[in-house]
Amino acid sequence: MLASDKTNYPGIYDRTYWGHFVPDKNTEITEKIIENRNKFVEDLKITKCKSIDDDELIKIFTNNNINTDHKEWYETEDGKIILITSPYGESDALKHRNGWIKI
């Protein structure tokens, strides 16, 4: 069983880096993380996970100047795009200056 399978939305998370973790082998996949991933989809009305490695879109979002690691991008019910990236390689201050918010 993969982490994506533990959520209420395996069809959304099965295309993500995170979703491919094996919870029994990765102790960082806690019930709280699963709960948060479910809440993320519900609260933001996520309808699908877009292509994992669409680097052109990532460049648009980041203006080519922010390191994006383990990126995930989602589409919402009303057509908005949400990009998530791991916080590696860049400071929070740099990301916030470029319009990123911490969730």
C-alpha positions in Angstrom: 0.0 0.0 0.0 1.3 3.5 -0.9 0.7 6.7 0.9 -1.7 7.9 -1.8 -3.8 4.8 -1.1 -4.2 5.7 2.6 -5.9 9.0 1.7 -9.5 9.5 0.7 -8.1 10.7 -2.7 -5.7 8.2 -4.1 -6.5 9.3 -7.6 -5.2 12.7 -6.9 -2.1 11.8 -4.9 -1.0 8.7 -6.9 0.9 11.0 -9.3 2.9 12.7 -6.6 6.4 12.0 -5.2 4.8 11.9 -1.7 2.1 9.6 -2.8 4.6 6.9 -3.8 6.0 6.5 -0.3 5.4 3.2 1.4 4.1 4.1 4.8 5.3 0.9 6.5 8.8 1.8 5.4 8.7 5.5 5.9 7.7 6.4 9.5 7.2 10.1 8.5 3.9 9.2 6.9 1.7 9.6 9.9 -2.0 9.5 10.3 -1.8 13.3 10.9 -0.2 13.7 7.5 -2.9 11.6 5.8 -5.5 13.7 7.6 -3.8 16.9 6.4 -3.7 15.6 2.8 -7.4 14.8 2.9 -8.2 18.3 4.4 -6.0 20.0 1.7 -8.2 18.4 -1.1 -11.5 19.2 0.7 -10.7 22.7 1.9 -9.2 23.9 -1.4 -11.7 21.9 -3.6 -8.9 20.2 -5.5 -10.2 18.3 -8.5 -7.0 16.8 -9.9 -3.2 16.6 -9.8 -1.6 18.0 -12.9 1.5 16.6 -14.6 4.3 16.2 -12.0 7.2 17.4 -14.1 5.8 20.3 -16.2 8.9 22.4 -15.9 7.6 25.1 -18.2 4.7 25.8 -15.8 7.1 25.7 -12.8 9.3 28.3 -14.5 6.3 30.6 -14.9 5.4 30.2 -11.2 8.9 30.7 -9.9 10.3 33.2 -12.4 13.1 30.8 -12.8 14.7 31.8 -9.5 13.4 29.4 -6.9 14.6 25.8 -6.4 11.6 23.5 -6.7 12.0 20.0 -5.3 9.3 17.3 -5.2 6.9 19.6 -6.9 3.1 19.0 -7.0 0.6 21.1 -8.8 -3.1 20.9 -8.5 -6.2 22.3 -10.2 -9.2 23.5 -8.1 -12.9 23.2 -8.8 -12.8 26.9 -10.0 -9.8 26.4 -12.3 -7.1 27.8 -10.0 -3.7 26.3 -10.0 -1.9 25.5 -6.7 1.8 24.6 -6.8 3.5 22.9 -3.8 7.2 22.3 -3.5 9.4 21.0 -0.7 11.2 23.7 1.3 14.7 22.6 0.2 17.3 24.9 -1.2 15.7 28.3 -0.7 14.9 30.4 2.3 11.3 31.0 3.4 12.0 34.8 3.0 12.9 34.3 -0.7 9.8 32.2 -1.3 7.5 34.7 0.4 9.0 37.6 -1.5 8.1 35.7 -4.7 4.5 35.2 -3.7 4.7 31.8 -2.0 2.8 31.1 1.2 3.5 28.4 3.7 0.7 25.8 4.3 
